[in-house]
Structure formats: C-alpha cells, structure tokens
Amino acid sequence: MTRRHVAVAGAGPAGLAAAYAALAAGARVTLIDSAEQPGGQYHRMPPEASGGHPGALRHGRAAFLRRRSRVLTHPRCTWLPQTPVWALERTGPADSPPGAGSGPPPRVHLLCGGPADGSGRTRRTLDADALVLATGAHDRVLPFPGWELPGVCTPGAAQALVKGEGLVVGDRVVVAGSGPFLLAVAASLLEAGAGVREVLEAGTFPTVGRNWLGRPWELAAQLGKTAELAGGAAALLRHRVPYRLGRAVVEARGDGRVEEVVTARLRPDWSAVAGTERTVPVDALCVGHGFSPRLELPLAAGCALRDGPAGTGGGAGPFVLVDAEQRTSVPGVFAAGEITGVAGAPAARAEGAVAGWSAAGGDRAVPALRVLRRSRDEGRAFARRLARAHPIGAGWPGWLRPDTVVCRCEETDYGTLCAAFGDAAQAAPRVAKLSTRAGLGPCQARICGPTVAELRARLGAGSAGHGTAAEPPEHTPHRRPLAQPLRLGELAAAPVPFGAPEDPPERSGGPKPPGAADRSVPSGPVAESPEAPSAPSGPTALSDSTDPSDSTDQR
C-alpha cells in the first residue's frame, strides 16, 4: 500500500497535533523543527538535570510527554530536530481559491545537521504529498524612547528563560504592554523568584472590560483559559503586585542598561495624558504588544492572507486564510496554529489535528473531527474576543521622539522615517527601505517591519501592506525570500534530496530520510519518558490530539 507522505513544519502544539493526527490516519510523517526538542514556546521545559520548577511551569507536562512519545517513537515518523526550513519552492499554481485544485505542494528546502551557529550543515530538499505549516508567532513590541537598552526584553523571551533555564531577567521587573499573556509571564517570573514591581495593561477599562465581560456565557467553553487568567491574577494578589489598566511604559532610561522606566496614563486611543508620568526604578523591563504571526513560509508558498477582526488595530493580523479543513489557497498546503489566528494552545492543537488528518487524506466523517472542529471554532471565537479587548490604539506614535530608534538592527530613528515618508521620491516601500535601511538588519524586519509599515500608512505614504485574501503585495513586511539565515557556502552547495542513495545526514548520525525503517526508540527527548505509549492508530486516536487538562498562556 502506498501511504501519503505529510511534512509538518513546526513542532509546537499545532505541529505536534498535526503529526499525531496524520499518523493516526495512516500517513508517513516528517516532523521538522529548528529547535532541539518539540513543544515550541508553550511546552518549553527546564532541563531535567536542573530539576526544573514545580507548579505552573510544568502544567500539562504529562499529556505533552505522552503525545510527544507517541509521535517520535512511531515507525512511520521521521523527526528532524535543529532543521530550519529556509525556503519553499513552488511547483504548481498558487492562485487557486481555498480548497480548489490539485497537485504537489511546494518543495521544502532544509538545512540539516546541527544548530544555526554550527558548521557542516547539509542542504536537503524534501518532496511530500502534503505540507502542514505550523510556524507560530513571535512577540510584537511597539517602539518607545529607550526600548533598545539592554535589560529591555519581550515577555516571550523572559518566559523562555524561566521555562527553559530557570533564569529570571531581573530582580526588579516591570511587565508592560497589552494582552492577557502579561499575566502569565508575571506569574512565571514571580514563581521563579523575580520581584515584579507592577503589571501595566495599555488598554483602558472601557475597552478591556466591555469586551471581556460582555456576553459572559460565551466564556463557558473556555474554562481552562478563564481559570489560568484567574490563577495569574491570584498570583499578583498573593505577591501584592499592582495591575494597572490604561497605563504604559513611554520611556526607558539608563546608562548602559535600563535603570528606570517612565510610565504614563493613556487615553482610549493610547495617547499619553500629560502630567501623569511616573518614574519607576527597575533592572529589567518586559514589554510586548501582542503577537506577530510568522508568515515567511506561507507567503513563500503563495498562501492567501486575511485581515484580522475589524476594529482591532494593526496588531491583529494578517493571518493565513484557511477553509474548514485547514486548507490554504495553495493545493496540498495546510496551515494551523497562530499563523491562522492567535487563540492559545488548545485551539492550535485542534487546528493542527484537523490539518494533519485532512492532509493525510483521513475520513472526513469520523465523529472525533466534529469535536475537534467545535474546539477550534470556540478557540477562534475566543481569539476574536481577545483581539477586540486588546486592540493597538491609534495614538501610540505620540510616544515617539525624532531620535527614537524604530529599527534596532540598523539604528534607524523615527525622524529619518518621517523624512522618507514625507518625500514623494522616497515614499515607495522598497525605496524607503533602501534609503533608511529600516528592515535590512539581521532580523530582516521581523521586529520593525509591521511597525514601519503601520507608520508609513499613518503618515499618508500608502497602505500598511498587510495583504488581503488576494495575493499579498510584494512590499508586505512578512515577505522574505530566505525564511532563515544560512551561510553563502550552504547556499552554494548542491542540495541532497531525501531518499538519495548517498545520505550525508544518516552517515553523520543525523536524521534518516522519510520512510527509513527504524523502529528503535530515538535518543534525546523521548528518553525522558520511561515507557513509550502505544502509537496513534485510527480515528479514535484523534481524541488525544486535544487535552482539556492543558490550558493556555496565549502562546
């Protein structure tokens, strides 16, 4: 029997669920991730040798380990850790409507054989019958004077240090920005021993309260999220940490690193109220204003995008457009998780399971799919509520001064951007990028790109370039020909297709090609589980793709 081969890019909650469901549907699976272990940011765990931290940091660990072991020990699964997908090569038309057409998905270009700063990585190409994209999202930060100082970090980075290494970013920390993720980060920092001075939510009470408290019966389907939010609030109460609505950090100061922050009360449009400034001594600042989906691979594949919910500002999209089966506009390509909308880990797992089952050609009428679709739809409704409750206000550029750095990589300031956008000869996106160098640094506009596009639109130089359900414009800040950095030597080397007789990664002890006969239990992450549970098989295995015991920290 010829089995379908499903490649899954990303091994976070959505990607792992997609691999699990595809195996249950009888497919061969290649699971790819640039990290050493699956799980993504949400399931990032402290090293076993360190003993980790008890409590909330290990929430959902047992269910995650069970799911991970069942996937990685399955004889039809090939696990490729430390393997970034750096490009997708289109092999067919990319302009068909969602769910229409047929043909192979894009060819996947990989770098196998070690960490990004290592040598000896091998270029590989992978052709599959279906491709599931589950690349997740990263923190978005709006610039303000001093945000480039050492000691200023994103909430996601602070939580990654706590979860992955048991380290805290400082002893006197302010957590600021927008969204319920701030509560989870503050609770993690408090549990790890950090001193959190205060948590600042930029949204004002009328906006946050109206959208969180309105139609409360709809939250009944999200008891896990509600309980976790309540737990975060309780942690702040126990440690007497103030939580202030309608207040933001508008400046960070320090000699060589952050030493104090200036906070101010905000109006509903996020403009600062003069005379309400207050200075707080700190040694670290965690600041984030929502999330930005990682769209490099969906755009490289030619996937159509959709805008976020109306009236939620520039921080609520764009996202990948999918149909009920998680198909994108490109034949053979599916998407799941935060690239389709930020709704938390349970919704991402439900989307991943639907995507994996559909990509593997599973029976669309199995009862378990109805449960998964309902969980996914409830998660999407929660995401819309979240976006309405925490929109980015239009007045935030009022925090900026002419010398405020907007692109930290190239040290491009706000005054330079204003001058470029005000000059008709420089206002075009490509010309402005070349003249100001904003977005040309190592991060390739991942941090500043959406902000620069939004400022350009606000200053009357054009649209934000986010794209719509049609093919997105070329100047979208999310479009990058190379999704991951690679050396010129690696780029120049001839790629080796998976399945070739001479397989360098296999000879060097790296991952085996898809379909390689190897029923041994892999070393590394799976060794943490003393016994490998039975492998997923058949439609009933879909019920384990979502687990109500796993709540979400919005990542």
QUIRALIN-V337150 format. One record per residue. N is the residue number from 1. RES is the residue in three letters. SS is DSSP state (H for helix, E for strand, L for the rest). D_LAST is the distance of its C-alpha to the last C-alpha in Angstrom with 2 decimals. Layout:
N	RES	SS	D_LAST
N	RES	SS	D_LAST
This chain:
1	MET	L	38.86
2	THR	L	36.71
3	ARG	L	33.02
4	ARG	L	30.45
5	HIS	E	28.33
6	VAL	E	24.63
7	ALA	E	22.65
8	VAL	E	18.86
9	ALA	E	17.18
10	GLY	L	13.84
11	ALA	L	13.33
12	GLY	L	9.67
13	PRO	H	9.32
14	ALA	H	10.96
15	GLY	H	13.45
16	LEU	H	14.52
17	ALA	H	15.16
18	ALA	H	17.07
19	ALA	H	19.14
20	TYR	H	19.89
21	ALA	H	21.08
22	ALA	H	23.06
23	LEU	H	24.81
24	ALA	H	25.63
25	ALA	L	27.19
26	GLY	L	29.39
27	ALA	L	28.04
28	ARG	E	27.90
29	VAL	E	24.45
30	THR	E	23.53
31	LEU	E	19.96
32	ILE	E	19.16
33	ASP	L	16.69
34	SER	L	17.39
35	ALA	L	16.17
36	GLU	L	18.61
37	GLN	L	16.67
38	PRO	L	14.41
39	GLY	L	11.04
40	GLY	L	8.81
41	GLN	L	6.67
42	TYR	L	5.51
43	HIS	L	9.28
44	ARG	L	10.74
45	MET	L	13.91
46	PRO	L	16.89
47	PRO	L	20.02
48	GLU	H	22.22
49	ALA	H	25.19
50	SER	H	23.75
51	GLY	L	23.44
52	GLY	L	19.89
53	HIS	L	19.10
54	PRO	L	19.66
55	GLY	H	17.97
56	ALA	H	14.41
57	LEU	H	13.36
58	ARG	H	14.70
59	HIS	L	13.51
60	GLY	L	13.73
61	ARG	H	15.31
62	ALA	H	18.40
63	ALA	H	16.99
64	PHE	H	14.83
65	LEU	H	17.97
66	ARG	H	20.12
67	ARG	H	18.23
68	ARG	H	18.00
69	SER	H	21.70
70	ARG	H	22.82
71	VAL	H	21.42
72	LEU	H	22.50
73	THR	L	25.91
74	HIS	L	26.78
75	PRO	L	29.88
76	ARG	L	28.70
77	CYS	E	25.44
78	THR	E	25.50
79	TRP	E	22.63
80	LEU	E	22.49
81	PRO	L	20.50
82	GLN	L	20.72
83	THR	L	21.62
84	PRO	E	20.22
85	VAL	E	21.07
86	TRP	E	22.93
87	ALA	E	24.57
88	LEU	E	25.26
89	GLU	E	28.91
90	ARG	L	29.78
91	THR	L	32.49
92	GLY	L	33.11
93	PRO	L	32.99
94	ALA	L	29.73
95	ASP	L	30.84
96	SER	L	31.19
97	PRO	L	29.54
98	PRO	L	26.57
99	GLY	L	27.79
100	ALA	L	31.19
101	GLY	L	33.06
102	SER	L	32.98
103	GLY	L	33.08
104	PRO	L	31.11
105	PRO	L	27.66
106	PRO	L	27.48
107	ARG	E	28.45
108	VAL	E	25.68
109	HIS	E	26.58
110	LEU	E	25.25
111	LEU	E	25.94
112	CYS	E	26.49
113	GLY	L	27.77
114	GLY	L	25.80
115	PRO	L	23.45
116	ALA	L	23.39
117	ASP	L	25.98
118	GLY	L	28.19
119	SER	L	31.28
120	GLY	L	32.63
121	ARG	L	29.73
122	THR	E	31.05
123	ARG	E	30.42
124	ARG	E	29.97
125	THR	E	29.85
126	LEU	E	28.55
127	ASP	L	29.79
128	ALA	L	28.29
129	ASP	L	29.12
130	ALA	E	25.60
131	LEU	E	22.46
132	VAL	E	18.88
133	LEU	E	16.44
134	ALA	L	12.77
135	THR	L	11.98
136	GLY	L	8.44
137	ALA	E	8.11
138	HIS	E	8.88
139	ASP	E	9.65
140	ARG	L	12.74
141	VAL	L	15.54
142	LEU	L	18.78
143	PRO	L	21.80
144	PHE	L	24.23
145	PRO	E	27.23
146	GLY	L	26.42
147	TRP	L	22.74
148	GLU	L	23.89
149	LEU	L	25.28
150	PRO	L	24.28
151	GLY	L	22.27
152	VAL	E	20.04
153	CYS	E	16.52
154	THR	L	13.03
155	PRO	H	10.77
156	GLY	H	8.45
157	ALA	H	11.86
158	ALA	H	13.06
159	GLN	H	10.46
160	ALA	H	11.03
161	LEU	H	14.69
162	VAL	H	14.55
163	LYS	H	12.81
164	GLY	H	14.71
165	GLU	H	17.96
166	GLY	L	18.38
167	LEU	L	19.14
168	VAL	L	18.77
169	VAL	L	19.18
170	GLY	L	22.13
171	ASP	L	24.27
172	ARG	E	24.33
173	VAL	E	20.94
174	VAL	E	20.12
175	VAL	E	16.57
176	ALA	E	16.82
177	GLY	E	15.52
178	SER	E	14.08
179	GLY	L	11.52
180	PRO	L	10.57
181	PHE	H	7.82
182	LEU	H	11.19
183	LEU	H	12.39
184	ALA	H	9.94
185	VAL	H	10.70
186	ALA	H	14.31
187	ALA	H	14.60
188	SER	H	13.51
189	LEU	H	16.00
190	LEU	H	18.63
191	GLU	H	18.45
192	ALA	L	18.90
193	GLY	L	21.91
194	ALA	L	21.09
195	GLY	E	22.96
196	VAL	E	20.83
197	ARG	E	23.39
198	GLU	E	21.60
199	VAL	E	18.49
200	LEU	E	19.25
201	GLU	E	17.83
202	ALA	L	19.55
203	GLY	L	19.81
204	THR	L	23.13
205	PHE	H	23.83
206	PRO	H	25.48
207	THR	H	22.51
208	VAL	H	19.77
209	GLY	H	22.11
210	ARG	H	23.64
211	ASN	H	20.51
212	TRP	H	18.89
213	LEU	H	22.28
214	GLY	L	23.92
215	ARG	L	24.47
216	PRO	H	22.96
217	TRP	H	24.01
218	GLU	H	21.26
219	LEU	H	18.74
220	ALA	H	20.66
221	ALA	H	18.64
222	GLN	H	15.39
223	LEU	H	16.88
224	GLY	H	14.03
225	LYS	H	11.75
226	THR	H	14.99
227	ALA	H	15.90
228	GLU	H	12.85
229	LEU	H	13.39
230	ALA	H	17.01
231	GLY	H	16.44
232	GLY	H	14.83
233	ALA	H	17.78
234	ALA	H	20.16
235	ALA	H	19.14
236	LEU	H	20.02
237	LEU	H	23.25
238	ARG	H	24.24
239	HIS	L	24.00
240	ARG	L	25.50
241	VAL	L	22.86
242	PRO	E	23.47
243	TYR	E	20.87
244	ARG	E	22.45
245	LEU	E	21.89
246	GLY	L	23.32
247	ARG	E	23.38
248	ALA	E	21.97
249	VAL	E	22.76
250	VAL	E	25.29
251	GLU	E	26.64
252	ALA	E	26.15
253	ARG	E	29.39
254	GLY	L	30.62
255	ASP	L	33.08
256	GLY	L	31.25
257	ARG	L	27.96
258	VAL	L	26.46
259	GLU	L	28.78
260	GLU	E	28.30
261	VAL	E	26.36
262	VAL	E	27.92
263	THR	E	26.24
264	ALA	E	27.67
265	ARG	E	27.58
266	LEU	E	26.40
267	ARG	L	27.93
268	PRO	L	25.98
269	ASP	L	25.95
270	TRP	L	24.49
271	SER	L	27.88
272	ALA	E	28.86
273	VAL	L	31.72
274	ALA	L	34.51
275	GLY	L	35.75
276	THR	L	32.59
277	GLU	L	31.47
278	ARG	E	30.84
279	THR	E	30.52
280	VAL	E	28.36
281	PRO	E	28.99
282	VAL	L	25.93
283	ASP	L	25.34
284	ALA	E	21.66
285	LEU	E	19.54
286	CYS	E	15.75
287	VAL	E	15.33
288	GLY	E	12.80
289	HIS	E	13.36
290	GLY	L	10.35
291	PHE	E	9.02
292	SER	E	11.45
293	PRO	E	11.23
294	ARG	L	12.98
295	LEU	L	16.15
296	GLU	H	18.75
297	LEU	H	19.32
298	PRO	H	19.38
299	LEU	H	21.83
300	ALA	H	23.80
301	ALA	H	24.21
302	GLY	L	25.46
303	CYS	L	22.87
304	ALA	L	23.41
305	LEU	E	20.88
306	ARG	E	20.61
307	ASP	L	20.14
308	GLY	L	17.60
309	PRO	L	19.04
310	ALA	L	22.31
311	GLY	L	22.66
312	THR	L	19.13
313	GLY	H	20.12
314	GLY	H	19.13
315	GLY	H	15.40
316	ALA	L	14.79
317	GLY	L	15.63
318	PRO	L	17.21
319	PHE	E	15.62
320	VAL	E	17.32
321	LEU	L	19.95
322	VAL	L	20.18
323	ASP	L	22.64
324	ALA	L	22.57
325	GLU	L	22.46
326	GLN	L	19.58
327	ARG	E	22.36
328	THR	L	22.21
329	SER	L	25.44
330	VAL	L	26.32
331	PRO	L	28.17
332	GLY	L	26.55
333	VAL	E	23.06
334	PHE	E	20.13
335	ALA	E	16.55
336	ALA	L	13.44
337	GLY	H	9.72
338	GLU	H	8.26
339	ILE	H	11.72
340	THR	L	13.30
341	GLY	L	11.30
342	VAL	L	7.94
343	ALA	L	8.28
344	GLY	L	5.63
345	ALA	H	6.27
346	PRO	H	9.98
347	ALA	H	10.69
348	ALA	H	9.37
349	ARG	H	11.66
350	ALA	H	14.37
351	GLU	H	14.39
352	GLY	H	14.52
353	ALA	H	17.35
354	VAL	H	19.23
355	ALA	H	18.99
356	GLY	H	20.17
357	TRP	H	22.92
358	SER	H	24.10
359	ALA	H	24.10
360	ALA	L	26.20
361	GLY	L	28.63
362	GLY	L	28.08
363	ASP	L	30.04
364	ARG	L	28.50
365	ALA	L	30.35
366	VAL	L	29.00
367	PRO	H	28.14
368	ALA	H	24.75
369	LEU	H	23.54
370	ARG	H	24.36
371	VAL	H	22.04
372	LEU	H	19.15
373	ARG	H	19.98
374	ARG	H	20.24
375	SER	H	16.81
376	ARG	H	15.44
377	ASP	H	17.63
378	GLU	H	16.68
379	GLY	H	12.99
380	ARG	H	14.29
381	ALA	H	16.52
382	PHE	H	13.86
383	ALA	H	12.11
384	ARG	H	15.63
385	ARG	H	16.18
386	LEU	H	13.12
387	ALA	H	14.45
388	ARG	H	17.92
389	ALA	H	17.22
390	HIS	L	15.63
391	PRO	L	17.56
392	ILE	L	18.60
393	GLY	L	22.24
394	ALA	L	25.00
395	GLY	L	26.70
396	TRP	H	24.34
397	PRO	H	26.64
398	GLY	H	29.18
399	TRP	H	27.48
400	LEU	L	28.58
401	ARG	L	31.90
402	PRO	L	33.75
403	ASP	L	32.99
404	THR	L	29.23
405	VAL	E	27.46
406	VAL	E	25.14
407	CYS	E	24.84
408	ARG	L	24.47
409	CYS	L	25.37
410	GLU	L	28.68
411	GLU	L	29.16
412	THR	E	29.84
413	ASP	E	30.38
414	TYR	H	30.25
415	GLY	H	34.05
416	THR	H	34.23
417	LEU	H	31.83
418	CYS	H	33.81
419	ALA	H	37.03
420	ALA	H	35.79
421	PHE	H	34.47
422	GLY	L	37.72
423	ASP	L	39.87
424	ALA	L	40.42
425	ALA	L	41.16
426	GLN	L	37.76
427	ALA	L	35.49
428	ALA	L	34.59
429	PRO	H	31.08
430	ARG	H	32.40
431	VAL	H	35.28
432	ALA	H	33.17
433	LYS	H	30.82
434	LEU	H	33.91
435	SER	H	35.72
436	THR	H	32.97
437	ARG	L	31.02
438	ALA	L	27.73
439	GLY	L	25.17
440	LEU	L	27.55
441	GLY	L	26.19
442	PRO	L	24.21
443	CYS	L	20.81
444	GLN	L	22.65
445	ALA	L	21.35
446	ARG	L	17.61
447	ILE	L	17.44
448	CYS	L	20.59
449	GLY	H	21.09
450	PRO	H	19.53
451	THR	H	21.14
452	VAL	H	24.46
453	ALA	H	24.50
454	GLU	H	23.89
455	LEU	H	26.60
456	ARG	H	28.88
457	ALA	H	28.61
458	ARG	H	29.16
459	LEU	L	32.17
460	GLY	L	33.72
461	ALA	L	33.53
462	GLY	L	31.84
463	SER	L	28.74
464	ALA	L	25.24
465	GLY	L	25.32
466	HIS	L	22.11
467	GLY	L	24.04
468	THR	L	24.42
469	ALA	L	24.94
470	ALA	L	27.74
471	GLU	L	27.56
472	PRO	L	25.75
473	PRO	L	28.09
474	GLU	L	28.65
475	HIS	L	27.62
476	THR	L	23.99
477	PRO	L	21.99
478	HIS	L	19.69
479	ARG	L	22.70
480	ARG	L	23.50
481	PRO	L	26.18
482	LEU	L	24.71
483	ALA	L	20.98
484	GLN	L	21.25
485	PRO	L	24.04
486	LEU	L	27.01
487	ARG	L	30.49
488	LEU	H	33.51
489	GLY	H	35.09
490	GLU	H	32.21
491	LEU	H	32.37
492	ALA	H	36.15
493	ALA	L	36.18
494	ALA	L	36.91
495	PRO	L	34.01
496	VAL	E	34.66
497	PRO	E	33.72
498	PHE	L	32.20
499	GLY	L	35.06
500	ALA	L	37.68
501	PRO	L	40.51
502	GLU	L	39.82
503	ASP	L	36.20
504	PRO	H	35.47
505	PRO	H	32.09
506	GLU	H	33.77
507	ARG	H	36.74
508	SER	L	34.66
509	GLY	L	32.71
510	GLY	L	29.63
511	PRO	L	28.09
512	LYS	L	30.56
513	PRO	L	30.84
514	PRO	L	29.60
515	GLY	L	31.96
516	ALA	L	33.43
517	ALA	L	35.01
518	ASP	L	33.37
519	ARG	L	32.80
520	SER	L	32.39
521	VAL	L	29.29
522	PRO	L	27.36
523	SER	L	27.21
524	GLY	L	24.20
525	PRO	H	21.04
526	VAL	H	22.99
527	ALA	H	25.59
528	GLU	H	23.45
529	SER	L	24.23
530	PRO	L	27.98
531	GLU	L	28.51
532	ALA	L	26.93
533	PRO	L	26.60
534	SER	L	28.25
535	ALA	L	26.85
536	PRO	L	25.41
537	SER	L	28.34
538	GLY	L	29.11
539	PRO	H	27.53
540	THR	H	27.17
541	ALA	H	24.61
542	LEU	H	22.17
543	SER	H	21.90
544	ASP	H	19.95
545	SER	L	17.23
546	THR	L	15.56
547	ASP	L	15.92
548	PRO	L	16.12
549	SER	L	15.93
550	ASP	L	12.22
551	SER	L	10.49
552	THR	L	6.91
553	ASP	L	5.47
554	GLN	L	3.78
555	ARG	L	0.00
